[in-house]
Amino acid sequence: MRALFVTNQLKTGFYSPWARAMEAAGAVIFWISTGERWTSYLVGQGWDRTRILDLSELGSRWTAPFKPSAEQASRIQRIDEGAEIGLKNALIMDRELALNPGWHIEAYGQVVALEIERFVLDNDIRFAFGEDTWAPEIITSAVMQANGRHFHAPHTIRIPSERFAFFPGVFQKRIDVFCEQPDVEHRAIARQALANLRERGQRPYYFALNMNQNRLRNHWLDEAWRAVMQPAGARFDHTMPSLRTRVGRRLASVLSGALAKRTGAFEAPPETAERPFALFLLQKQPESSVDVIGAPFTNQYEIIQALTRLLPFGWEMWVKEHPNAIGDRSPAYYRDLRRLPGIRLIDPFADTHRLISRAGLTVSISGTACFEAGLLGRPAITIAEMYFGRVLLRNGFNPFQASHGDFAAIVDEAAAMTRAQAGSAIEDYLAWNVAQSFPGMISDPANVPSVIDPENVRNVADATISFLQRLSR
């Protein structure tokens, strides 16, 4: 059983003990490292340097136009055509890649794809794990699929959030099936999760974790020290922006957030709505939940504008900013939104569950709130195709292709769904969802120290081994 991990910033500190526990169970582990910092970290943790592909060592090859040989061009074409995500798409999805002056981005995609494929085939690696954030992960997924192998992005199932599942590729259109029928324990977990949501309004653990993105975090000082004292560690690693870039972005975020509050960009939701309204929940961006999972629907302003075109004239659109995104968008962005007819910009800290209960329709690109709305029996639509589509009114709705009449029919269906009582089908679905998942949290130890607790590491590693054994049958 030969598997690899793709390093992902601070999550690498969790990947290493997770992989070590898999190794103890008989797996042979390999690594793709985005840069010298993470290669040094892995070697310091006792990993064999010969089993690490350090992509930053290839940097001199993508800082100039790359001219592949005929054999290389054939391999690149085969990867591109055989993958779920084309290589150019992978490059566009990476929000940092194009910001590097002097990098030839197409050369980056070609060089990285060729080297990852060579590494995978030379070592006969059948399984790969990583996030769905950066180009190296997305390209690894493309290489694995094009060669008949497996890439999975393990991720929380959101409800309940302390469980995770294996999502094939980098999208979240579906969960890989592990258990055909939920058992009594799965149903009990689902009932408790529904009770926590319906009766106590419980939100996933990561919701509170991400509140107030600009609050000081303990690991920032360590990151600043590394950036100053060990600058070579991030050379040719675009996933680790320079200290200057990070400080500049943080200051800009603080300023934009202060201006948005001072200029009164947001309003409290009216206690009584004069007209029915659709609720659009903005998501933090840049973020893989929009830039990758939501692709190609990554421009949230254009999505809101398209939905506004479709809404019946008697409806309003209430747009609620994500609390963790305050400062990400400029006051000009909010001014443009307010110019759309029938738009209200709602206070980011308003009670989302209460708004969902009042809305005639809830919409987001891929947000958890739409999953929550569906479990509460409220009509919801995601723009991206999502694994929880069975509780949605529409899953993967394209507002650019729908007509005014199409949306009028959706509004009628939403009204009918609102009048209906949520039945046992919702519990049945959530129990099935739980049955495909495992206890454990996947995060980084800087923000969630408990992920490296021995019990959590053991749970995640045992689940991964069981999952790989099933895939190998």
C-alpha positions as CSV (number, residue, x, y, z in Angstrom):
1,M,0.0,0.0,0.0
2,R,1.9,3.0,-1.3
3,A,0.5,6.5,-0.7
4,L,1.7,10.1,-0.8
5,F,0.8,13.3,0.9
6,V,1.1,16.8,-0.6
7,T,2.3,19.3,1.9
8,N,0.0,22.1,2.7
9,Q,1.4,24.9,4.9
10,L,0.7,24.4,8.6
11,K,-1.4,21.3,7.9
12,T,1.9,19.5,7.2
13,G,2.3,19.3,11.0
14,F,-0.7,17.1,11.2
15,Y,0.0,15.2,8.0
16,S,3.3,13.9,9.3
17,P,2.0,12.1,12.4
18,W,-1.0,10.9,10.4
19,A,1.3,9.4,7.8
20,R,3.5,7.9,10.5
21,A,0.6,6.1,12.0
22,M,-0.3,4.8,8.5
23,E,3.3,3.6,8.1
24,A,3.1,1.7,11.4
25,A,0.1,-0.1,9.9
26,G,2.1,-1.2,6.8
27,A,1.8,1.7,4.4
28,V,4.8,3.0,2.4
29,I,4.7,6.8,2.5
30,F,5.9,9.4,-0.1
31,W,5.7,13.1,-0.1
32,I,5.4,16.0,-2.5
33,S,6.7,19.1,-0.9
34,T,5.9,22.6,-2.1
35,G,9.2,24.0,-0.8
36,E,12.5,23.7,1.1
37,R,10.9,24.7,4.4
38,W,8.6,21.7,4.3
39,T,11.2,19.4,3.0
40,S,13.5,20.3,5.9
41,Y,10.6,19.8,8.3
42,L,9.9,16.3,6.9
43,V,13.5,15.3,7.0
44,G,13.7,16.6,10.6
45,Q,10.7,14.4,11.4
46,G,12.6,11.4,10.2
47,W,11.2,10.9,6.7
48,D,13.5,9.5,4.0
49,R,14.7,12.3,1.8
50,T,14.6,10.0,-1.3
51,R,10.9,9.6,-0.9
52,I,10.3,13.4,-1.1
53,L,9.8,15.3,-4.3
54,D,10.6,18.9,-3.6
55,L,8.9,21.0,-6.3
56,S,10.9,24.1,-5.4
57,E,14.1,22.5,-6.7
58,L,12.5,22.8,-10.2
59,G,12.0,26.5,-9.9
60,S,14.7,27.4,-12.4
61,R,12.8,25.5,-15.1
62,W,9.5,27.5,-14.8
63,T,11.0,31.0,-14.5
64,A,11.5,30.9,-18.3
65,P,9.3,29.5,-21.1
66,F,9.4,25.7,-21.1
67,K,9.8,23.9,-24.4
68,P,8.8,20.3,-23.9
69,S,10.2,17.5,-26.1
70,A,7.8,15.5,-28.3
71,E,7.6,12.8,-25.6
72,Q,7.0,15.3,-22.9
73,A,4.3,17.1,-24.9
74,S,2.6,13.8,-25.5
75,R,2.6,13.1,-21.7
76,I,1.3,16.6,-20.9
77,Q,-1.5,16.1,-23.4
78,R,-2.4,12.7,-22.0
79,I,-2.6,14.1,-18.4
80,D,-4.6,17.1,-19.5
81,E,-7.1,15.0,-21.4
82,G,-7.4,12.3,-18.8
83,A,-7.9,14.5,-15.8
84,E,-11.1,15.7,-14.1
85,I,-9.5,19.2,-14.1
86,G,-7.4,20.5,-17.1
87,L,-4.0,21.8,-16.3
88,K,-4.8,25.4,-17.3
89,N,-7.9,25.2,-15.0
90,A,-5.7,24.0,-12.2
91,L,-3.4,27.1,-12.7
92,I,-6.3,29.5,-12.7
93,M,-7.8,28.0,-9.5
94,D,-4.6,28.7,-7.6
95,R,-5.1,32.3,-6.3
96,E,-1.4,32.9,-5.6
97,L,0.3,31.4,-8.5
98,A,-0.1,34.2,-11.1
99,L,1.2,36.8,-8.6
100,N,4.8,35.7,-8.9
101,P,6.8,38.1,-11.2
102,G,9.1,36.3,-13.5
103,W,7.3,33.0,-13.3
104,H,6.1,31.5,-16.5
105,I,2.8,30.0,-15.3
106,E,2.2,27.6,-18.2
107,A,5.8,26.4,-17.7
108,Y,5.0,25.8,-14.0
109,G,2.1,23.6,-14.9
110,Q,4.0,21.6,-17.4
111,V,7.1,21.1,-15.3
112,V,5.2,20.2,-12.2
113,A,2.8,17.8,-13.9
114,L,5.7,15.9,-15.6
115,E,7.8,15.6,-12.5
116,I,4.8,14.5,-10.3
117,E,3.9,11.9,-12.9
118,R,7.5,10.6,-13.0
119,F,7.6,10.4,-9.2
120,V,4.3,8.6,-9.0
121,L,5.1,6.1,-11.7
122,D,8.7,5.4,-10.6
123,N,7.5,4.7,-7.1
124,D,4.3,2.9,-8.2
125,I,2.2,5.1,-5.9
126,R,-1.5,4.2,-6.0
127,F,-3.0,6.7,-3.6
128,A,-2.5,10.4,-2.9
129,F,-3.9,12.7,-0.2
130,G,-4.0,16.5,0.0
131,E,-6.1,19.6,0.3
132,D,-8.1,21.2,-2.6
133,T,-6.4,24.5,-2.4
134,W,-3.1,24.9,-4.3
135,A,-2.0,24.0,-7.9
136,P,0.4,21.2,-6.7
137,E,-2.5,19.4,-5.1
138,I,-4.8,20.0,-8.0
139,I,-2.2,18.9,-10.5
140,T,-1.4,15.8,-8.4
141,S,-5.1,14.9,-8.6
142,A,-5.0,15.4,-12.4
143,V,-1.9,13.1,-12.7
144,M,-3.4,10.4,-10.5
145,Q,-6.7,10.3,-12.4
146,A,-5.0,10.3,-15.8
147,N,-3.0,7.3,-14.7
148,G,-5.8,5.3,-13.2
149,R,-4.9,6.1,-9.6
150,H,-6.6,7.8,-6.7
151,F,-6.5,11.2,-5.2
152,H,-8.6,12.1,-2.2
153,A,-9.1,15.3,-0.3
154,P,-10.3,14.2,3.2
155,H,-12.6,16.8,4.7
156,T,-15.2,17.3,7.4
157,I,-18.7,16.3,6.4
158,R,-19.7,19.6,8.0
159,I,-22.7,18.1,10.0
160,P,-21.6,16.7,12.4
161,S,-18.3,18.6,11.9
162,E,-16.2,16.3,14.0
163,R,-16.4,13.6,11.4
164,F,-14.7,13.4,8.0
165,A,-15.0,11.6,4.7
166,F,-12.9,11.0,1.6
167,F,-13.8,13.2,-1.3
168,P,-12.5,12.0,-4.7
169,G,-10.5,14.6,-6.6
170,V,-10.6,18.2,-5.5
171,F,-14.3,18.9,-5.8
172,Q,-17.0,18.0,-3.3
173,K,-19.6,16.6,-5.7
174,R,-19.7,13.3,-3.9
175,I,-18.3,11.3,-1.0
176,D,-16.7,7.9,-1.8
177,V,-19.1,5.3,-0.5
178,F,-17.7,3.2,2.3
179,C,-20.9,1.7,3.9
180,E,-24.0,1.0,1.8
181,Q,-26.5,1.1,4.6
182,P,-26.3,3.1,7.9
183,D,-26.6,1.1,11.1
184,V,-28.1,2.0,14.5
185,E,-25.1,4.0,15.6
186,H,-25.1,6.1,12.4
187,R,-28.7,6.9,12.8
188,A,-28.2,7.9,16.4
189,I,-25.4,10.2,15.4
190,A,-27.6,11.7,12.7
191,R,-30.5,12.3,15.1
192,Q,-28.3,14.0,17.6
193,A,-26.7,16.2,14.9
194,L,-30.2,17.2,13.7
195,A,-31.3,17.9,17.3
196,N,-28.2,20.1,17.9
197,L,-29.0,22.0,14.7
198,R,-32.8,22.4,15.1
199,E,-33.1,22.9,18.8
200,R,-29.8,24.6,19.7
201,G,-28.7,26.1,16.5
202,Q,-25.3,24.5,16.7
203,R,-22.8,25.5,14.1
204,P,-19.7,23.5,12.9
205,Y,-16.7,23.8,15.1
206,Y,-14.7,25.7,12.4
207,F,-17.3,28.5,12.3
208,A,-16.3,29.8,15.7
209,L,-12.6,29.0,14.9
210,N,-12.6,31.3,11.9
211,M,-14.4,34.3,13.5
212,N,-12.5,37.6,13.4
213,Q,-9.8,36.8,10.9
214,N,-7.6,39.7,12.0
215,R,-7.3,38.8,15.6
216,L,-3.7,38.0,16.7
217,R,-2.7,34.4,16.5
218,N,0.2,32.8,18.4
219,H,1.8,31.3,15.3
220,W,2.1,34.6,13.5
221,L,5.3,35.6,15.4
222,D,6.9,32.2,14.5
223,E,5.9,32.8,10.8
224,A,7.4,36.3,10.8
225,W,10.6,35.0,12.4
226,R,10.9,32.3,9.7
227,A,10.2,34.8,6.9
228,V,13.0,37.1,8.2
229,M,15.6,34.5,9.3
230,Q,15.0,31.7,6.7
231,P,13.8,33.4,3.5
232,A,15.3,30.6,1.4
233,G,12.7,28.2,2.8
234,A,10.0,29.8,0.8
235,R,12.0,30.3,-2.5
236,F,9.9,29.0,-5.4
237,D,7.1,28.1,-3.0
238,H,4.2,30.4,-3.9
239,T,2.0,28.9,-1.2
240,M,4.0,30.8,1.3
241,P,3.8,34.5,0.3
242,S,6.5,36.9,1.5
243,L,6.2,38.5,4.9
244,R,5.8,41.9,3.2
245,T,2.8,40.6,1.2
246,R,1.2,39.0,4.2
247,V,1.6,42.1,6.4
248,G,0.3,44.3,3.6
249,R,-2.8,42.1,3.1
250,R,-3.5,42.1,6.8
251,L,-3.3,45.8,7.1
252,A,-5.5,46.3,4.0
253,S,-8.0,43.9,5.5
254,V,-8.2,45.8,8.8
255,L,-8.6,49.1,6.9
256,S,-11.3,47.7,4.6
257,G,-13.2,46.2,7.5
258,A,-13.1,49.5,9.4
259,L,-14.2,51.5,6.4
260,A,-17.1,49.1,5.7
261,K,-18.3,49.5,9.3
262,R,-17.8,53.2,9.4
263,T,-19.6,53.9,6.1
264,G,-22.6,51.9,7.3
265,A,-22.3,49.3,4.5
266,F,-24.5,46.8,6.4
267,E,-28.0,47.0,7.9
268,A,-29.7,45.0,10.6
269,P,-32.3,42.7,9.1
270,P,-35.8,44.3,9.3
271,E,-38.0,42.6,11.9
272,T,-40.8,42.4,9.3
273,A,-40.0,41.9,5.7
274,E,-42.2,44.0,3.4
275,R,-41.5,41.6,0.5
276,P,-40.4,38.0,0.2
277,F,-36.7,37.7,-0.1
278,A,-34.0,35.4,-1.3
279,L,-31.0,35.1,1.1
280,F,-27.5,35.0,-0.6
281,L,-24.7,34.1,1.8
282,L,-21.4,35.4,0.7
283,Q,-18.4,33.2,1.2
284,K,-14.9,34.1,2.2
285,Q,-12.7,34.6,-0.8
286,P,-10.0,33.9,-1.8
287,E,-10.8,30.4,-0.5
288,S,-10.9,27.0,-2.0
289,S,-14.6,26.6,-1.3
290,V,-15.2,29.1,-4.0
291,D,-12.0,29.3,-6.1
292,V,-11.8,25.5,-6.5
293,I,-15.0,23.8,-5.4
294,G,-17.1,26.5,-6.9
295,A,-15.3,26.8,-10.2
296,P,-16.0,28.2,-12.7
297,F,-18.6,30.2,-10.6
298,T,-16.0,32.1,-8.7
299,N,-17.2,35.7,-9.1
300,Q,-19.8,36.1,-6.4
301,Y,-20.8,39.6,-7.5
302,E,-21.7,38.3,-11.0
303,I,-23.6,35.4,-9.4
304,I,-25.7,37.9,-7.3
305,Q,-26.3,40.1,-10.3
306,A,-27.4,37.1,-12.4
307,L,-29.8,36.0,-9.6
308,T,-31.2,39.5,-9.3
309,R,-32.0,39.4,-13.0
310,L,-34.0,36.3,-12.4
311,L,-35.9,37.2,-9.2
312,P,-39.6,38.2,-9.5
313,F,-40.0,41.9,-9.3
314,G,-41.8,41.6,-6.0
315,W,-38.9,40.0,-4.3
316,E,-35.8,41.4,-2.6
317,M,-32.3,39.9,-2.4
318,W,-30.8,40.0,1.1
319,V,-27.0,39.6,0.9
320,K,-25.2,38.6,4.1
321,E,-21.5,39.0,4.4
322,H,-19.5,36.1,6.0
323,P,-18.3,37.2,9.5
324,N,-14.8,35.9,8.7
325,A,-14.6,37.9,5.4
326,I,-15.0,41.4,6.8
327,G,-12.1,43.3,5.3
328,D,-11.7,41.0,2.3
329,R,-14.0,43.0,0.2
330,S,-13.6,46.8,-0.4
331,P,-16.3,49.4,0.4
332,A,-16.5,49.8,-3.4
333,Y,-17.6,46.2,-3.7
334,Y,-20.4,46.8,-1.3
335,R,-21.4,50.0,-3.1
336,D,-21.7,48.1,-6.4
337,L,-23.9,45.5,-4.7
338,R,-26.2,48.1,-3.2
339,R,-26.7,49.5,-6.7
340,L,-28.4,46.3,-7.8
341,P,-32.2,46.6,-7.6
342,G,-33.9,45.2,-4.5
343,I,-30.6,44.4,-2.7
344,R,-30.1,44.7,1.1
345,L,-26.7,44.2,2.6
346,I,-27.3,42.5,5.9
347,D,-25.2,42.7,9.1
348,P,-22.6,39.9,9.0
349,F,-23.3,39.1,12.6
350,A,-27.1,38.7,12.2
351,D,-28.4,35.2,13.1
352,T,-28.0,33.2,10.0
353,H,-30.4,30.4,11.1
354,R,-33.1,33.0,11.8
355,L,-32.6,34.5,8.4
356,I,-32.8,31.1,6.8
357,S,-36.1,30.4,8.6
358,R,-37.5,33.7,7.2
359,A,-36.1,33.5,3.6
360,G,-38.2,32.2,0.7
361,L,-34.9,30.8,-0.7
362,T,-31.3,30.5,0.5
363,V,-28.4,30.6,-1.9
364,S,-24.7,30.2,-1.8
365,I,-21.8,29.0,-4.0
366,S,-21.1,25.9,-1.8
367,G,-21.7,27.0,1.8
368,T,-22.5,24.9,4.8
369,A,-25.5,27.2,5.5
370,C,-27.3,25.8,2.5
371,F,-26.7,22.3,3.9
372,E,-28.1,23.5,7.2
373,A,-31.1,25.0,5.5
374,G,-31.9,21.7,3.7
375,L,-31.6,19.8,7.0
376,L,-34.0,22.3,8.5
377,G,-36.5,21.7,5.7
378,R,-36.0,25.1,4.1
379,P,-35.5,25.6,0.3
380,A,-31.8,26.1,-0.6
381,I,-29.8,26.2,-3.8
382,T,-26.0,25.8,-4.3
383,I,-24.3,27.1,-7.4
384,A,-21.6,24.4,-7.2
385,E,-22.7,20.8,-7.4
386,M,-22.4,19.5,-3.8
387,Y,-22.5,16.1,-2.1
388,F,-25.5,17.2,0.0
389,G,-27.7,17.8,-3.0
390,R,-30.4,15.4,-1.7
391,V,-31.5,18.0,0.8
392,L,-31.4,20.9,-1.7
393,L,-34.0,22.4,-3.9
394,R,-31.4,22.7,-6.7
395,N,-27.9,21.4,-6.7
396,G,-25.4,23.0,-9.1
397,F,-27.8,25.7,-10.4
398,N,-26.4,27.8,-13.2
399,P,-28.0,31.3,-13.0
400,F,-26.5,32.3,-16.3
401,Q,-28.4,29.6,-18.2
402,A,-31.7,29.9,-16.4
403,S,-34.6,32.0,-17.8
404,H,-36.9,34.3,-15.9
405,G,-39.6,31.6,-16.3
406,D,-37.3,28.9,-15.0
407,F,-36.7,30.8,-11.8
408,A,-40.4,31.6,-11.3
409,A,-41.0,27.8,-11.2
410,I,-38.2,27.5,-8.6
411,V,-39.8,30.2,-6.5
412,D,-43.1,28.2,-6.6
413,E,-41.3,25.0,-5.6
414,A,-39.6,26.9,-2.8
415,A,-43.0,28.1,-1.5
416,A,-44.4,24.5,-1.6
417,M,-41.3,23.2,0.2
418,T,-41.6,25.9,2.9
419,R,-45.2,24.8,3.6
420,A,-44.3,21.1,3.8
421,Q,-43.0,19.5,6.9
422,A,-39.5,18.0,6.9
423,G,-39.9,14.3,7.1
424,S,-37.8,11.2,7.9
425,A,-36.1,11.4,4.5
426,I,-33.8,14.1,5.9
427,E,-32.8,11.9,8.8
428,D,-32.3,9.0,6.4
429,Y,-30.0,11.1,4.2
430,L,-27.9,12.4,7.1
431,A,-27.6,8.9,8.5
432,W,-26.3,7.7,5.2
433,N,-23.9,10.6,5.1
434,V,-22.6,9.7,8.5
435,A,-22.2,6.1,7.5
436,Q,-19.6,7.2,4.8
437,S,-17.6,9.1,7.4
438,F,-15.3,8.5,10.3
439,P,-14.7,10.2,13.7
440,G,-11.8,12.6,13.5
441,M,-10.8,16.2,12.7
442,I,-8.5,17.3,9.9
443,S,-6.9,20.7,10.4
444,D,-3.6,22.3,11.3
445,P,-2.2,22.2,14.8
446,A,-1.6,25.9,15.0
447,N,-5.3,26.7,14.9
448,V,-6.7,23.4,16.3
449,P,-4.0,21.9,18.6
450,S,-6.2,18.8,19.3
451,V,-5.7,17.4,15.8
452,I,-2.3,16.0,16.8
453,D,-3.7,14.4,20.0
454,P,-2.8,10.7,19.7
455,E,-6.5,9.6,19.7
456,N,-7.4,11.9,16.8
457,V,-4.3,10.9,14.8
458,R,-5.1,7.2,15.5
459,N,-8.7,7.6,14.4
460,V,-7.8,9.4,11.2
461,A,-5.0,6.9,10.3
462,D,-7.1,3.8,11.1
463,A,-9.9,5.2,8.9
464,T,-7.5,5.9,6.1
465,I,-6.0,2.4,6.2
466,S,-9.5,0.9,6.2
467,F,-10.5,3.1,3.3
468,L,-7.5,2.2,1.3
469,Q,-8.0,-1.5,1.9
470,R,-11.5,-1.2,0.5
471,L,-10.3,0.7,-2.5
472,S,-7.6,-2.0,-3.1
473,R,-10.1,-4.9,-3.3
